[in-house]
Amino acid sequence: MNILLWLIFGGLAGWIASLITGNDPSLGIIGNITVGIVGAFIGGWIADKVQIGSGGVGPDRPTGLMSFMWAVVGAIILLAIINLIF
């Protein structure tokens, strides 16, 4: 069940981030899921460093509102870095 939640959570976070950065048509569903999950780790790391809210990392807290917000923030940062590279 946790894997399914991570896929849904990551897909939504990646999709919202790709809409914000303008990468939506080029990513596809697998890209959105990947960006969302990696973004959750990035956002969770940032949340832990600035000590604001709960991070998006860890199997025990995959669905909180703050975790989702940090996953979107992390995914936006990831997409911005990818856009700079390419």
OpenMM code with the backbone's topology and positions (N, CA, C; nanometers):
from openmm import Vec3, app, unit

residues = "MET ASN ILE LEU LEU TRP LEU ILE PHE GLY GLY LEU ALA GLY TRP ILE ALA SER LEU ILE THR GLY ASN ASP PRO SER LEU GLY ILE ILE GLY ASN ILE THR VAL GLY ILE VAL GLY ALA PHE ILE GLY GLY TRP ILE ALA ASP LYS VAL GLN ILE GLY SER GLY GLY VAL GLY PRO ASP ARG PRO THR GLY LEU MET SER PHE MET TRP ALA VAL VAL GLY ALA ILE ILE LEU LEU ALA ILE ILE ASN LEU ILE PHE".split()
positions = [
    Vec3(0.0820, -0.1199, 0.0000),
    Vec3(0.0000, 0.0000, 0.0000),
    Vec3(0.0861, 0.1259, 0.0000),
    Vec3(0.1979, 0.1235, 0.0741),
    Vec3(0.2852, 0.2402, 0.0777),
    Vec3(0.3439, 0.2727, -0.0588),
    Vec3(0.3770, 0.1707, -0.1360),
    Vec3(0.4336, 0.1947, -0.2688),
    Vec3(0.3307, 0.2636, -0.3573),
    Vec3(0.2070, 0.2208, -0.3492),
    Vec3(0.1006, 0.2837, -0.4270),
    Vec3(0.0834, 0.4304, -0.3862),
    Vec3(0.0882, 0.4588, -0.2558),
    Vec3(0.0777, 0.5969, -0.2088),
    Vec3(0.1949, 0.6813, -0.2581),
    Vec3(0.3159, 0.6240, -0.2565),
    Vec3(0.4324, 0.6975, -0.3069),
    Vec3(0.4166, 0.7295, -0.4555),
    Vec3(0.3642, 0.6347, -0.5332),
    Vec3(0.3457, 0.6588, -0.6764),
    Vec3(0.2416, 0.7679, -0.7015),
    Vec3(0.1303, 0.7621, -0.6293),
    Vec3(0.0257, 0.8641, -0.6452),
    Vec3(0.0760, 0.9998, -0.5972),
    Vec3(0.1349, 1.0015, -0.4788),
    Vec3(0.1887, 1.1233, -0.4185),
    Vec3(0.2957, 1.1854, -0.5097),
    Vec3(0.3886, 1.1024, -0.5572),
    Vec3(0.4946, 1.1504, -0.6454),
    Vec3(0.4409, 1.1994, -0.7787),
    Vec3(0.3431, 1.1274, -0.8328),
    Vec3(0.2840, 1.1687, -0.9601),
    Vec3(0.2153, 1.3036, -0.9509),
    Vec3(0.1379, 1.3242, -0.8445),
    Vec3(0.0704, 1.4533, -0.8267),
    Vec3(0.1695, 1.5670, -0.8032),
    Vec3(0.2687, 1.5435, -0.7178),
    Vec3(0.3680, 1.6475, -0.6899),
    Vec3(0.4478, 1.6812, -0.8154),
    Vec3(0.4887, 1.5791, -0.8901),
    Vec3(0.5630, 1.6024, -1.0137),
    Vec3(0.4796, 1.6721, -1.1189),
    Vec3(0.3521, 1.6361, -1.1276),
    Vec3(0.2635, 1.6984, -1.2255),
    Vec3(0.2436, 1.8467, -1.1940),
    Vec3(0.2175, 1.8790, -1.0673),
    Vec3(0.1991, 2.0198, -1.0289),
    Vec3(0.3266, 2.0980, -1.0537),
    Vec3(0.4412, 2.0405, -1.0184),
    Vec3(0.5689, 2.1090, -1.0412),
    Vec3(0.5949, 2.1290, -1.1901),
    Vec3(0.5607, 2.0300, -1.2717),
    Vec3(0.5842, 2.0438, -1.4154),
    Vec3(0.4903, 2.1472, -1.4771),
    Vec3(0.3688, 2.1613, -1.4230),
    Vec3(0.2798, 2.2672, -1.4696),
    Vec3(0.3363, 2.4048, -1.4353),
    Vec3(0.3911, 2.4179, -1.3161),
    Vec3(0.4467, 2.5464, -1.2720),
    Vec3(0.5683, 2.5841, -1.3546),
    Vec3(0.6545, 2.4867, -1.3854),
    Vec3(0.7773, 2.5168, -1.4594),
    Vec3(0.7596, 2.5107, -1.6107),
    Vec3(0.6448, 2.4652, -1.6590),
    Vec3(0.6199, 2.4598, -1.8030),
    Vec3(0.6750, 2.3361, -1.8713),
    Vec3(0.7062, 2.2316, -1.7961),
    Vec3(0.7607, 2.1080, -1.8535),
    Vec3(0.6558, 1.9999, -1.8708),
    Vec3(0.5296, 2.0295, -1.8517),
    Vec3(0.4259, 1.9263, -1.8477),
    Vec3(0.4193, 1.8398, -1.9729),
    Vec3(0.4180, 1.8955, -2.0935),
    Vec3(0.4036, 1.8079, -2.2106),
    Vec3(0.5229, 1.7151, -2.2324),
    Vec3(0.6409, 1.7535, -2.1874),
    Vec3(0.7597, 1.6750, -2.2181),
    Vec3(0.7879, 1.5625, -2.1187),
    Vec3(0.7262, 1.5630, -2.0011),
    Vec3(0.7615, 1.4635, -1.8988),
    Vec3(0.6859, 1.3325, -1.9107),
    Vec3(0.5564, 1.3379, -1.9242),
    Vec3(0.4768, 1.2162, -1.9239),
    Vec3(0.4550, 1.1667, -1.7814),
    Vec3(0.3779, 1.0595, -1.7688),
    Vec3(0.3405, 1.0124, -1.6354),
    Vec3(0.4592, 0.9543, -1.5586),
    Vec3(0.5452, 0.8802, -1.6245),
    Vec3(0.6620, 0.8223, -1.5570),
    Vec3(0.7574, 0.9339, -1.5138),
    Vec3(0.7749, 1.0320, -1.5980),
    Vec3(0.8597, 1.1458, -1.5621),
    Vec3(0.8041, 1.2236, -1.4451),
    Vec3(0.6722, 1.2445, -1.4435),
    Vec3(0.6097, 1.3158, -1.3317),
    Vec3(0.6256, 1.2390, -1.2008),
    Vec3(0.6070, 1.1087, -1.2054),
    Vec3(0.6225, 1.0271, -1.0845),
    Vec3(0.7662, 1.0329, -1.0350),
    Vec3(0.8609, 1.0172, -1.1267),
    Vec3(1.0021, 1.0205, -1.0888),
    Vec3(1.0414, 1.1555, -1.0309),
    Vec3(1.0021, 1.2631, -1.0989),
    Vec3(1.0336, 1.3976, -1.0506),
    Vec3(0.9683, 1.4227, -0.9150),
    Vec3(0.8464, 1.3756, -0.8968),
    Vec3(0.7763, 1.3951, -0.7703),
    Vec3(0.8411, 1.3211, -0.6546),
    Vec3(0.8842, 1.1980, -0.6779),
    Vec3(0.9471, 1.1202, -0.5717),
    Vec3(1.0847, 1.1770, -0.5379),
    Vec3(1.1642, 1.2078, -0.6391),
    Vec3(1.2951, 1.2691, -0.6131),
    Vec3(1.2766, 1.4072, -0.5492),
    Vec3(1.1768, 1.4799, -0.5955),
    Vec3(1.1460, 1.6100, -0.5363),
    Vec3(1.1051, 1.5986, -0.3906),
    Vec3(1.0368, 1.4901, -0.3534),
    Vec3(0.9996, 1.4685, -0.2135),
    Vec3(1.1234, 1.4511, -0.1269),
    Vec3(1.2234, 1.3812, -0.1791),
    Vec3(1.3479, 1.3669, -0.1036),
    Vec3(1.4218, 1.5000, -0.0923),
    Vec3(1.4262, 1.5761, -0.2011),
    Vec3(1.4912, 1.7071, -0.1983),
    Vec3(1.4163, 1.8003, -0.1032),
    Vec3(1.2859, 1.8058, -0.1159),
    Vec3(1.2053, 1.8905, -0.0284),
    Vec3(1.2142, 1.8484, 0.1170),
    Vec3(1.2182, 1.7178, 0.1428),
    Vec3(1.2337, 1.6676, 0.2793),
    Vec3(1.3672, 1.7062, 0.3388),
    Vec3(1.4716, 1.7005, 0.2567),
    Vec3(1.6042, 1.7405, 0.3027),
    Vec3(1.6061, 1.8899, 0.3374),
    Vec3(1.5450, 1.9712, 0.2511),
    Vec3(1.5383, 2.1156, 0.2764),
    Vec3(1.4570, 2.1437, 0.4028),
    Vec3(1.3441, 2.0752, 0.4182),
    Vec3(1.2596, 2.0955, 0.5367),
    Vec3(1.3346, 2.0590, 0.6644),
    Vec3(1.4138, 1.9535, 0.6589),
    Vec3(1.4924, 1.9159, 0.7756),
    Vec3(1.6000, 2.0195, 0.8066),
    Vec3(1.6609, 2.0761, 0.7023),
    Vec3(1.7676, 2.1751, 0.7227),
    Vec3(1.7142, 2.3072, 0.7774),
    Vec3(1.5993, 2.3511, 0.7283),
    Vec3(1.5436, 2.4786, 0.7760),
    Vec3(1.4470, 2.4580, 0.8919),
    Vec3(1.4190, 2.3317, 0.9254),
    Vec3(1.3328, 2.2931, 1.0374),
    Vec3(1.1943, 2.3574, 1.0294),
    Vec3(1.1360, 2.3511, 0.9094),
    Vec3(1.0001, 2.4015, 0.8880),
    Vec3(0.9150, 2.2860, 0.8384),
    Vec3(0.8181, 2.2456, 0.9141),
    Vec3(0.7256, 2.1412, 0.8713),
    Vec3(0.7926, 2.0059, 0.8633),
    Vec3(0.7168, 1.9083, 0.8264),
    Vec3(0.7697, 1.7735, 0.8108),
    Vec3(0.8161, 1.7548, 0.6683),
    Vec3(0.9229, 1.6809, 0.6523),
    Vec3(0.9754, 1.6548, 0.5194),
    Vec3(0.8956, 1.5490, 0.4473),
    Vec3(0.9230, 1.5307, 0.3215),
    Vec3(0.8518, 1.4320, 0.2426),
    Vec3(0.9199, 1.2974, 0.2395),
    Vec3(1.0216, 1.2767, 0.3244),
    Vec3(1.0995, 1.1552, 0.3186),
    Vec3(1.0569, 1.0607, 0.4298),
    Vec3(1.0470, 0.9365, 0.3980),
    Vec3(1.0187, 0.8358, 0.4994),
    Vec3(0.8865, 0.7665, 0.4759),
    Vec3(0.8837, 0.6350, 0.4966),
    Vec3(0.7618, 0.5602, 0.4708),
    Vec3(0.6510, 0.5876, 0.5718),
    Vec3(0.6830, 0.6473, 0.6860),
    Vec3(0.5821, 0.6705, 0.7877),
    Vec3(0.5054, 0.8001, 0.7681),
    Vec3(0.5459, 0.8862, 0.6757),
    Vec3(0.4761, 1.0131, 0.6551),
    Vec3(0.4687, 1.0513, 0.5077),
    Vec3(0.4083, 0.9670, 0.4249),
    Vec3(0.4061, 0.9989, 0.2823),
    Vec3(0.2901, 1.0862, 0.2368),
    Vec3(0.1923, 1.1167, 0.3217),
    Vec3(0.0725, 1.1802, 0.2689),
    Vec3(0.0309, 1.3087, 0.3391),
    Vec3(0.1115, 1.3656, 0.4246),
    Vec3(0.0729, 1.4887, 0.4927),
    Vec3(0.0738, 1.6083, 0.3995),
    Vec3(-0.0038, 1.7095, 0.4343),
    Vec3(-0.0120, 1.8300, 0.3516),
    Vec3(0.1220, 1.9020, 0.3424),
    Vec3(0.1925, 1.9141, 0.4557),
    Vec3(0.3237, 1.9791, 0.4527),
    Vec3(0.4230, 1.8961, 0.3708),
    Vec3(0.4153, 1.7649, 0.3820),
    Vec3(0.5030, 1.6781, 0.3022),
    Vec3(0.4764, 1.6979, 0.1537),
    Vec3(0.3494, 1.7101, 0.1180),
    Vec3(0.3148, 1.7318, -0.0219),
    Vec3(0.3683, 1.8656, -0.0699),
    Vec3(0.3544, 1.9695, 0.0118),
    Vec3(0.4050, 2.1013, -0.0249),
    Vec3(0.5564, 2.0966, -0.0462),
    Vec3(0.6277, 2.0295, 0.0443),
    Vec3(0.7730, 2.0194, 0.0295),
    Vec3(0.8114, 1.9334, -0.0907),
    Vec3(0.7310, 1.8325, -0.1226),
    Vec3(0.7580, 1.7520, -0.2417),
    Vec3(0.7448, 1.8363, -0.3674),
    Vec3(0.6446, 1.9219, -0.3741),
    Vec3(0.6267, 2.0108, -0.4893),
    Vec3(0.7424, 2.1098, -0.4972),
    Vec3(0.7811, 2.1665, -0.3836),
    Vec3(0.8946, 2.2605, -0.3823),
    Vec3(1.0213, 2.1905, -0.4296),
    Vec3(1.0461, 2.0706, -0.3792),
    Vec3(1.1636, 1.9945, -0.4218),
    Vec3(1.1589, 1.9596, -0.5693),
    Vec3(1.0416, 1.9248, -0.6198),
    Vec3(1.0274, 1.8918, -0.7620),
    Vec3(1.0493, 2.0156, -0.8491),
    Vec3(1.0024, 2.1312, -0.8036),
    Vec3(1.0263, 2.2557, -0.8782),
    Vec3(1.1754, 2.2848, -0.8836),
    Vec3(1.2448, 2.2663, -0.7716),
    Vec3(1.3899, 2.2883, -0.7688),
    Vec3(1.4596, 2.1911, -0.8634),
    Vec3(1.4189, 2.0646, -0.8596),
    Vec3(1.4779, 1.9643, -0.9490),
    Vec3(1.4554, 2.0000, -1.0957),
    Vec3(1.3336, 2.0395, -1.1307),
    Vec3(1.3050, 2.0768, -1.2697),
    Vec3(1.3794, 2.2029, -1.3114),
    Vec3(1.3980, 2.2959, -1.2198),
    Vec3(1.4752, 2.4171, -1.2510),
    Vec3(1.6206, 2.3808, -1.2806),
    Vec3(1.6771, 2.2898, -1.2032),
    Vec3(1.8150, 2.2455, -1.2276),
    Vec3(1.8240, 2.1719, -1.3611),
    Vec3(1.7266, 2.0858, -1.3890),
    Vec3(1.7253, 2.0137, -1.5169),
    Vec3(1.7136, 2.1116, -1.6334),
    Vec3(1.6291, 2.2136, -1.6191),
    Vec3(1.6134, 2.3144, -1.7250),
    Vec3(1.7436, 2.3918, -1.7461),
    Vec3(1.8169, 2.4189, -1.6387),
    Vec3(1.9449, 2.4890, -1.6533),
    Vec3(2.0472, 2.4042, -1.7261),
    Vec3(2.0474, 2.2742, -1.6989),
    Vec3(2.1444, 2.1842, -1.7625),
    Vec3(2.1132, 2.1659, -1.9103),
    Vec3(1.9843, 2.1495, -1.9423),
    Vec3(1.9466, 2.1252, -2.0816),
    Vec3(1.8912, 2.2503, -2.1431),
] * unit.nanometer
topology = app.Topology()
chain = topology.addChain("A")
for resn in residues:
    res = topology.addResidue(resn, chain)
    for name in ("N", "CA", "C"):
        topology.addAtom(name, app.Element.getBySymbol(name[0]), res)
